[in-house]
Amino acid sequence: MRILIAEDEKDLNVVLKKRLEEESYSVDACFEGEEALDYIACTEYDVILLDIMMPKKSGLEVLRTLRRNDRKTPVILLTAKDSVEDRVTGLDAGADDYLVKPFAFEELLARIRVMLRKRSGQSSNLLRVGELTLDLGSYTVVREGRQISLSAKEFALLRYLMMNQGIILSRDQIEQHIWNYDYAGSSNMVDVYIRYLRKKIDDPFSEKLIHTVRGAGYVLREGSSQ
């Protein structure tokens, strides 16, 4: 899942990017509002973390632009202001949530998980397809009682597939949500990681869950490929 951080406090920006990447998120980061709009125009994000007080364009200006353009990406506002009026202004502008600085990183993670669950229609942190489960909170993957060890990128890919279970995802969609703008790898990296994932969650089991849809992409679901 891909996150944009727009935060002009450079130390906080760097720390958030590093720690979110450690949690298997793909992260882009910028320091001012106009740059944030440029990033958003070029790709689709799963969550945006938006500082209210930024140069050139404030977080509220960025947020209002998004909503005017019918961009429904979940937005969590980050701010040092904690008055009721400030919170109401942010929420009325279209924010989905609001965090007052300083905040605990664990709380930020929990709120990101809430945004992701809402967007994918999930009701809990436990994603399930057949006998395969993925826990968004503990980062554990289990199939038929067997715990499966995944790399950070494999986990990110499986999380994205499971949060879109039953939906055919193109290679471009997968690449945009799993890799950020810093990525400079080969053009077939999606296929490479699908193979890695299949070896771990499909090959040891009789029922295959990851299916190739010729000319369209991949889908994770129970049942044979069509």
Helices and strands as residue ranges (DSSP letters): E 2-6, H 10-22, E 26-30, H 33-42, E 47-51, H 59-68, E 75-79, H 84-92, E 97-100, H 105-120, E 126-129, E 132-135, E 140-143, E 146-148, H 152-163, H 171-178, H 189-201, E 210-213, E 217-220
